[in-house]
Amino acid sequence: MTFGAQQTMDGRPPKRGRARRLIPLAVAVWAVLEIWLLMMVADAAGGLTVFALLAGGVLLGGFVIKRAGRRAWKRLTDSLQPPKAPDDAQAPGATGSTGGNGLTMLGGLLLMVPGLLSDAAGLLCLFPPTRALLRKGLQRGVDRRAAAFGPGPLGDAFQQARMHRPDGKVVQGEVIRDDEPPAPRQDGPRLPR
């Protein structure tokens, strides 16, 4: 048995998709454009201004990622706590922002990447109106991709499992979870609390 590049049944390596061929070219064009833009700004405003812009982007991006990470951690710990009775002082759903922190963290990461185009893209991910537009566009793209795999909404695509057999046949199945918690064991001695 050898370990190496994947091969198809006829011994040839699989074809690369269009996106896998274009991504290295897009990254190279983006890097050249970022460098050119930084040089133009340095020529117009000076090198110290460019350094201040880059340092400010790193600091702001770090702050945004730290804040979004703390918010995500708080949501996680709140979801693991047992449910509480709703207080009269706080209405349900009044905990703050809705939605995930994915685009916020992506915006912070783009701010930390050196360059003015990445900073502009990061700011688009941070402002609520443009973030909502980006979220809707990404959701449509994910739904379109999920529709190619089977009928139904995105949730149905994640509930189906496929097992590839050595002969190349695909056996479809469904994942079944037991939602009942396991019964506590009563055979051991109880420890004092």
C-alpha positions in Angstrom: 0.0 0.0 0.0 1.4 3.4 -0.9 0.5 6.7 0.4 0.5 9.6 -2.0 -1.7 11.6 -4.3 -5.2 10.4 -4.8 -6.0 8.5 -8.0 -9.1 7.6 -9.8 -10.1 4.0 -10.8 -8.1 4.3 -14.1 -4.9 5.3 -12.3 -4.9 9.0 -13.3 -5.0 11.8 -10.7 -8.4 13.4 -10.3 -9.1 16.6 -12.2 -8.8 19.9 -10.2 -11.9 22.0 -10.0 -12.0 25.5 -11.5 -11.8 27.2 -8.1 -8.7 25.2 -7.1 -7.0 26.4 -10.3 -8.0 30.1 -9.9 -7.4 30.6 -6.2 -3.5 30.8 -6.4 -3.9 33.3 -9.3 -6.4 35.4 -7.3 -4.2 35.4 -4.2 -1.2 36.6 -6.3 -3.2 39.4 -8.0 -4.6 40.4 -4.6 -1.1 40.6 -3.1 0.3 42.6 -6.0 -2.7 45.0 -5.8 -2.2 45.5 -2.1 1.5 46.3 -2.5 0.8 48.7 -5.3 -1.9 50.5 -3.3 0.3 50.8 -0.3 3.1 52.2 -2.4 0.7 54.8 -3.9 -0.5 55.9 -0.5 3.1 56.0 0.8 4.0 58.2 -2.2 1.1 60.5 -1.5 1.0 60.7 2.3 4.3 59.3 3.4 5.7 56.1 4.9 4.8 57.0 8.4 1.1 57.3 7.5 1.2 53.9 5.9 2.8 52.5 9.0 0.2 54.1 11.2 -2.6 52.7 9.0 -1.2 49.2 9.1 -0.6 49.3 12.9 -4.0 50.8 13.5 -5.6 48.0 11.4 -3.7 45.3 13.4 -4.8 46.9 16.8 -8.4 47.4 15.7 -8.6 43.8 14.2 -7.2 42.3 17.4 -9.8 44.2 19.5 -12.6 43.1 17.3 -11.6 39.5 17.3 -11.1 39.5 21.1 -14.5 41.1 21.6 -16.3 38.7 19.3 -14.5 35.7 20.9 -15.6 36.8 24.3 -19.2 37.1 23.1 -19.1 33.7 21.5 -17.6 32.2 24.7 -20.3 33.8 26.8 -23.0 32.4 24.5 -21.5 29.0 24.7 -21.4 29.0 28.5 -24.9 30.4 28.7 -26.2 27.6 26.4 -24.6 25.0 28.7 -26.2 26.4 31.8 -29.5 24.9 33.0 -32.5 27.0 31.9 -33.6 29.7 34.3 -37.0 31.1 35.0 -37.4 34.4 33.1 -37.1 37.5 35.2 -39.6 40.3 35.1 -36.9 42.8 34.7 -35.4 41.2 31.6 -37.5 40.3 28.6 -36.7 37.2 26.7 -34.4 37.9 23.8 -33.0 41.1 25.3 -29.5 39.6 25.8 -28.1 41.7 23.0 -27.1 41.0 19.4 -28.6 38.2 17.3 -26.8 35.9 14.9 -23.3 34.5 14.9 -19.9 36.1 15.2 -18.4 34.6 12.1 -18.5 37.7 9.9 -17.3 39.8 12.8 -14.3 37.6 13.4 -13.6 37.5 9.6 -13.8 41.3 9.6 -11.3 41.5 12.5 -9.0 39.0 10.7 -9.1 41.0 7.5 -8.3 44.2 9.4 -5.2 42.4 10.8 -4.0 41.4 7.4 -1.6 44.1 6.1 -3.1 46.0 3.2 -5.8 48.6 2.5 -8.1 46.4 0.4 -8.3 43.8 3.1 -9.0 46.6 5.6 -11.8 47.9 3.5 -13.2 44.3 3.2 -12.9 43.9 7.0 -14.8 47.1 7.6 -17.6 45.9 5.3 -17.9 42.8 7.4 -18.1 44.9 10.6 -20.8 47.5 9.7 -24.3 46.1 10.5 -26.0 47.0 7.1 -23.2 45.5 4.9 -22.8 42.6 7.3 -26.5 41.8 6.9 -26.2 41.9 3.1 -23.1 39.7 3.2 -24.9 37.2 5.5 -27.9 37.0 3.2 -25.7 36.5 0.2 -23.6 33.8 1.9 -26.8 32.1 3.1 -28.2 32.0 -0.4 -24.9 30.5 -1.7 -24.9 27.8 1.0 -28.6 27.0 0.3 -27.8 26.7 -3.4 -24.9 24.4 -2.8 -27.0 22.3 -0.3 -29.8 22.0 -2.9 -27.3 20.3 -5.3 -26.8 17.5 -2.8 -30.5 16.6 -2.2 -34.0 17.8 -1.7 -35.0 19.9 1.3 -33.5 22.7 3.3 -29.9 22.8 4.5 -30.7 20.7 7.6 -31.6 17.7 5.6 -28.3 17.7 3.9 -26.5 17.4 7.2 -28.7 14.6 8.5 -27.8 12.2 5.6 -24.6 10.2 5.7 -22.8 8.4 2.9 -20.5 5.5 3.2 -18.1 4.8 0.3 -17.4 1.1 -0.3 -14.1 -0.1 -1.8 -15.9 -1.0 -5.1 -17.0 2.6 -5.6 -20.7 2.2 -4.7 -22.3 4.7 -2.4 -24.6 3.5 0.3 -26.9 6.2 1.6 -28.1 6.2 5.1 -29.6 8.4 7.8 -28.1 9.3 11.1 -30.3 8.5 14.1 -29.5 10.0 17.5 -31.0 8.9 20.8 -32.3 12.1 22.5 -32.9 10.3 25.8 -30.2 10.8 28.5 -28.6 7.7 29.9 -30.1 6.4 33.2 -28.0 7.1 36.3 -26.2 4.2 37.8 -27.4 3.1 41.2 -25.1 0.2 42.0 -22.1 2.2 43.5 -21.8 3.9 46.8 -22.8 7.6 47.0 -20.1 10.0 47.8 -20.7 12.9 50.2 -21.0 16.3 48.5 
